[in-house]
Amino acid sequence: MADEVETKSPSRPKWATTLRALRHRNFQLFFGGQLISLIGTWMQTVAQAWLVYRLTGSALLLGSVGFSSQFPVFLIAPLGGITADRINRQRLVIATQTASMLLAAMLAWLTLTGRVQVWHIFVLAALLGVVNAFDIPGRQSFLVDMVGKEDLMNAIALNSSMFNGARVIGPAIAGILVAKIGEGWCFAANSISYIAVIVGLMLMHVQSTQRASTHSPIDDIVEGFRWVSQTRIIRALLLLLGLVSLVGMPYTVLMPIFADQILHGGARGLGILMGATGVGALFGALTLATKTEIKGLGRLVAMSCAGLGISLCCFSFSTHFWLSVALLFPAGYSMMLQMACSNTLVQTMVPDRLRGRVMSVYSMMFMGMAPFGAFFGGALAHHIGAPITVATGGVACIIGAIWFRRALPSMRIEARRLIVAQGLAGGEPAQELNAQPVEE
């Protein structure tokens, strides 16, 4: 098998290796629909932040809206995890995407009719957080149903690429639309964009295995948390991800302050800044898409976390608009590379029967910790300023990266055992992984 892989790999074009998950029809449908939908989602994210800032001018309320939209993920994601492990994941994702579409339509109607108030934004953001608590573990677990384990790593990377491609386009469009015709049309466009992903999901033909459990929901939730807590490499990956979400990610919530008060770019400048982060993140995801094995991903997690911290420290002290834009490229690149590599390693090592529950813990660390970071980041920026707040988060990311890198060698055997137990990882036969520790 090893000789066969070595013989065939050189003849495969680079683009075919990078896009190999798209050979699956189901993933093609998912990719096309999600790309359109995510552009709308990013338009709404930027427009909503600008609307809150325009209505209140408050850094604290900016952070509070971020808190209300993501805190439900922290609370409810375990229920989303057992749901993804028990029911048809395709139907689950269709339901969550439909609910998101209706919430975006309601926000658009309130804004376009001039009725919108800050409390409306808080309530709708919280309801969207509830939907995401089921959507994220369901959608992440659904990837393996679409492409199988052989192309799972590439599907995760392409999914991240799509997310960040939309992150480039969406904020740029939102910056123009907000400046020209207002925030409401961004929300309306987002609502309409969900039609594409819902249609794509309904056209899929996915073989769904029966995953009914004989245990109670509480027992299933406890089993998932116990597996994560007792598996050292998974625990370390998720703790580092939670740290970045808590102290590194708040810079995105505070971006309207940098765009307006520090860099004097206004709504259009906000779109450019968010777009720059997205361009960097897109290249980070594409970097992972070119890889065909998991070798080196652990070390990449540590390096990218440190790179994010350094970039944030430099960005926080910049007072020149285009220099700040340039500094957000490596920030976005490092942030996405860490998250995509962590996602890949976790999904490669988790047993399929626990996939939804473990990905719910991933959701809690990725999005669930972000509201605490948004809230405390907004509160801290209110008292000591946005630049010092972002710099403090950058230093914490660097410290976390050093801790993780030093711990990697002691987790090598456990990581290898888990990867071999799952049979395949990124298309490489399990027996070949015996000589490929994740951190090297």
N, C-alpha and C positions, 0 to 999 in steps of 0.2 A: 504493500500500500504506500509506503514511504517513497519507493522508487517511482511509483505511478504518479504521485503528486509532484515529485521533482521533475518528471518528464513533461507533464502537461502544463505546469504553471508558467514557464517562460513563453509558451505559445499564445497565452491569453493576453489580448490587448489590455492596456492599463485601464481604459475607460470601462471595459467589460468587468474587470475586477472591482472597480469602484462602484459600479451600478448593478452588481450581480443579484441583489435582492429583487430588482425590478423585473427579473425573468418570471416572477410569480404574478399571475393575473390579479389575484386578490390584492397584492401589495401595490400593483399599478393603480387600481381603483382607489385604494386608500391614499396613496401618495398624491394623486391628482386632486382629489376632493379636499384633503387636508391642507394642501398648499393654498388653495383659494380661501378656505375658511380661516386659516391662520393669518393671512394678510389682513382680513377683517378684524380678527381678534387683536392684532397689534395696533391697528388703527384705533380701536376702541380703548385700548390700554393708554395710549398717548393722549387721546382726546379726553378721556375721563380724568386723567391726572391734571391736564390743563384746565378743565372745567372746574374741578375742586379748587385749584389754585386761583383761578379767576374769581370765583365766588367768595373765597375766604381769605386768600393771601397768607394762609397759615401753613407753616412747615409741620406743625403738630397734627393738623387735620389731614394733610397729605399722608403722613405716616399712619394715621388712624384708619383711613379708607383702605390702605394696603392691609392693615391688620384685619379689618372686617371681611375682606375678600378671601383671605387665606387661612384665618384662624379655624374656620369650620373643617378645613382639610386635616388639621392636627387632631381635632376631636373625633371626626366621623370616618376618617380614612380606614380604620380597622374594619368597620362595617362594609365599606366599599371593597376591601380586600377579600372578606369571606364571600361577598356577593359574586366577585369575579371568579372565585374558586368553586362556586356552587351552581351558577346558572350559565346560560349561553352568553358568551362575552360579546358576540356580535350584536345581539339584541340589547344588551346593557349599554354598549357604546352608542347605538342608535337612539336610545332613550335619553342619554345624557346630552347628546348633541342637539336633540330636539328641544330639551329644556333650556339649554344655553341660547338657542335661537329665540325662544319666546322672551327670555329675560332681556336680551339685547333689543328686541322690538319694543318692549315696554319702556326702556330707558330712552330710546330714540323718540317715542311718542311724547314722553314727558318733556324732553329737551326742545323738540321742534315746536311744541305748543306753548312753550314759555312757562310751563308749570313746575319745572324741575327745581327741587330744593336739595340742600345738602343731605338731609335725612333720607330722601329718596335714593340717593346714590349709595348711602351706607346700607340700606335694606337690600337693594338689588345686588350690591357687591357681596353681601353675606349669603344671599340665596345662591349666587353663582359659586361661592365657595363650597356650599353643600353639594351642588351638582359635581364640582371638580373632585370632591372626596370620593365619589363613585367613578368618575370618568378616568382619572389618572391611573389608578391600579388596573381598571378594566382595560383601558387602551394599551397600557404597557404590557399587560399579560396577553393581550390579543395579538401582539406582534408574532409570537411564536406559533400561534394558530395559523397565521397567514403564510409564513415562510419556512417553518420548521426550525430545528436547532442548527442545521447546517449553515443557514444564511442569517442567523439571528443577529450576530454582531454587526453585519453590514446593514441589516434593516434598522437597527438602533441608530447607527451612524447616519444613514440616509434620513431617518425620521428627524434626527437632530439638525441635519442640514436643511431640511424642509422648514423646520421651525425657525431657523435663523435666516434662511432666505426670505421668509415672510417678515422677519424682524427688520430686514433691510428695507423692504418695499413698503410695508405697512406704515411705519413712522414717517417716512418721507411723504407718502400720500396724505397722512393725517396732518402733518405740519402745514401742507398747502391748503387742505380743505378747512382746517380750523381757522387759518388766517383769512380765507376767502369767504366761506359761507357758514362757519360755525361747527360746533362739536356734534350737533344732532345728526347731521348727515353721515358722520363717521359711524355712529351707533347703528343707523339704518343700514348702511352698507355691510356692517358686520352681521346683522341679522340675516340679510339676504344671502351672504356668503355661506351660511351653514347648509343651505340647500344642496350645494355641491357635494359636501362630505356625506350627508344623509343619503343622497341618491347613490353615491359610490358604495356605501356600506350595504344598501339594500340589494345591489347588483352582485354582491359577492356570493360565492359558493364555498362555504367553509365546513370542513368535517369537524363537528363538535363532539368531543368525547364526553361521556357521562361522568360528572364529578360530584355526585351527590355524597353527602357526608352523613354518617350515622351519629356523629357527636352533636352536642348543642353548639349554637353559635359562640357562646362564651368560651367553651372548651377549644373550639377552632381558633379563636382569636388568641387565646393563651398559648396554644401550640405554636402559632406563628411567631409571637414575641419570644417564646422560650428558645426556638431554633436560632433566631437572630442573636439573642443575648449569649448563647452558648457557642456560637461560631465566631471565632475571634476575628478572622479576616473580614467577614461581613460586617461585624460590629464596628471595626475600625473604619471601614469605608464609609459607613453610614454616619458615624460620629463626625468624621471630617467633613462630609457633605452638609451635616447639620450646622457645623461651625461656620462654614462659608455662607450658608443661607442666613444665619443669625447676624453675622458681623460684616460679611462682604457684600451681600446683595442689597442692603439698604441704600447704596449709592444710586440705584436706579429710581428709588422712590424720591430721593432728594434731587433728581436731575432737573426738575422745573426751577428750583432755586439757583442751581448753577447756570442754567440757560438764561434766566432773567436777571438776577441780581449780580452775579459774578462775571459772566461772559457776555451779557447784554445781547443775547441772540433772539429773545422772544420765542413765540410758538414755532416759528420755522427753525430756529436754532435748536430747539428741543428735539424736533424731528431729525435733524442732522446728527446730533449727539447720540440719540438712541439708535439711529441707523448705523453709525460708526461701530457701536458695540455689536450690532447685529452682523456687520461684515466680518469683524474679527471672529465672532462666534461661528459664523458659517464656515470659515476656513478651518476652525478648530474641529468642527464635525466632519468636514471633508478629509482632514488629516486621518481621522479614525477610519473613515470609509475605505481608504487605500490599504489598510492593514488587513491581512488574511489570517493572522494568528494573534493569540492573546499575550504572547511574549512581550514583556516590556510595559504592559499597561499599568501595573502597580507603580512603577517608577514614574511613569507619565502623570499619574494622579498627584504624586508628591510635587513634581516639578511644576505642574500647571497651577497648583494651589499657591506655591511660592510666587510664581509669575503674576498671578492675580493680585496678591498682596503688594508686590513691588509696583505694579501698574497703578493701583489705587492710591498708593502713597504719593506717587509722582503727579497723578491727576488732581489730587486734592489741593495741591499748592500752585497749580497753573492758573494764570489769569488771562491767558491769550486763547481766544476761541479755537483757532485751528490747531494749536498745540494740544489743547484738551481733546479735540477730535482725534488727533493722531495717537494720543495716549490711551484712548478707549479701544483702539484696535487690539493691542495685546491683552487688555483687560477682558474683552469679549472672547478672544481666542482661548485664553487660559481658563476662564470660567467654564466655557462649553466643553473644552477638552477634558477637564476634570469630571464634569457631570456625566458626559457620554462614556468615558472610560469606566467610571464607577458603575453606571447602569449596566454596561456590558459585562463587567466582572460579576456583579450580583446575579444577573440573569443567567450567566454561564454556570454559576455554581449552585443555584437554587433548584431543588427538586420541583418538578412540574406541579405536584399536588399542593405545594406551598407557594406557588408563584404569585398568586393574587395577594396573599397575606403579606409575603415579604415585600412585594412592590408597594403595598400600602404603607409599610414602615419607611420604604424609600420615599414615598410621597410625603409622609410626615416630616422627614428630614429635609427634603428638597423644597416643598412648598409650605409644610406645616410650621417649620421654624421661621420662615420668612416673615410672617406677620408680627412675631415678637421683635424681629430685627427692624421691621418697618416702624413699629410703634415706638420702640426705644430709640431707634435712629432719629425719628422725627422729634421726639422729646429732647434728645441730647442736642440735636442741631438747633432746637429752639433756644437752648441756653448757652451753648459754646460755639455754635456756628456749624454749617454744613462741612466746610473743609476739614476741620479738626475731627469731626465725627467720622468722615470717610477715611482719613489717615489712620485713625485708631483701629478701624476695621481691617485695614490693610496690614498693619503690624500683627494683629491677631491671626490673620491668614498665614503669614510667614511662620509664626510660631507653630501653628497646627501642621504645616507642611513638614517642618523639621521633626516634629514628634512622629508623624506617620512614616517618614522615610527611615527613621531609626528603628521603628518597630517592624518594618517589612521582612527582614531576614528571618525573624523568629516565626513568621506566619507562612513560610514557604511550603512546608510539608502539608499543612492543613489545606492550603489553597489547591495544591496539586491533587490531593486526594478527592476533594470536592469536584474538581473539573473532570477527572477521570471517571468518577461515579456517574456523571451525567452523559458520558459517552462521546459527545461532540462539543467542540468549542470553536466557533468561527470557521467551520469547515475542516479543521485539522483532526485526524483520527486520534482517539484517546491515548493509544499506546505511544504516539509520538510526543504527547505532552509530558510524559514522565521525565523528559530531559529539559523541560522548558518552564522554570519557575516564573511566576507572574511578575516578580519585581525586577527581573534582570533584563 
